[in-house]
Amino acid sequence: MRNRRRLRLFFLSFFTAMLLAALFLGLAIVDYECRKIGFGDEKTLIFQITGKNLNFACISPGI
């Protein structure tokens, strides 16, 4: 009984962490696309922190 409770707690925590990761990734993608469309630049929050932009677009010059 105790092991089942721990296993359920582990999976709930893991699922919550994955949802939070998906939320932050989604916010980063929206920030990137909105900056690109609205301002014509790619100076997102990630760019301001790291100096690099992540390539979220499916269409890129390399494809």
Secondary structure, 3 states (H helix, E strand, C coil): CHHHHHHHHHHHHHHHHHHHHHHHHHHHHHHHHHHHHHCCCCCCHHHHHHCCCCCCCCCCCCC
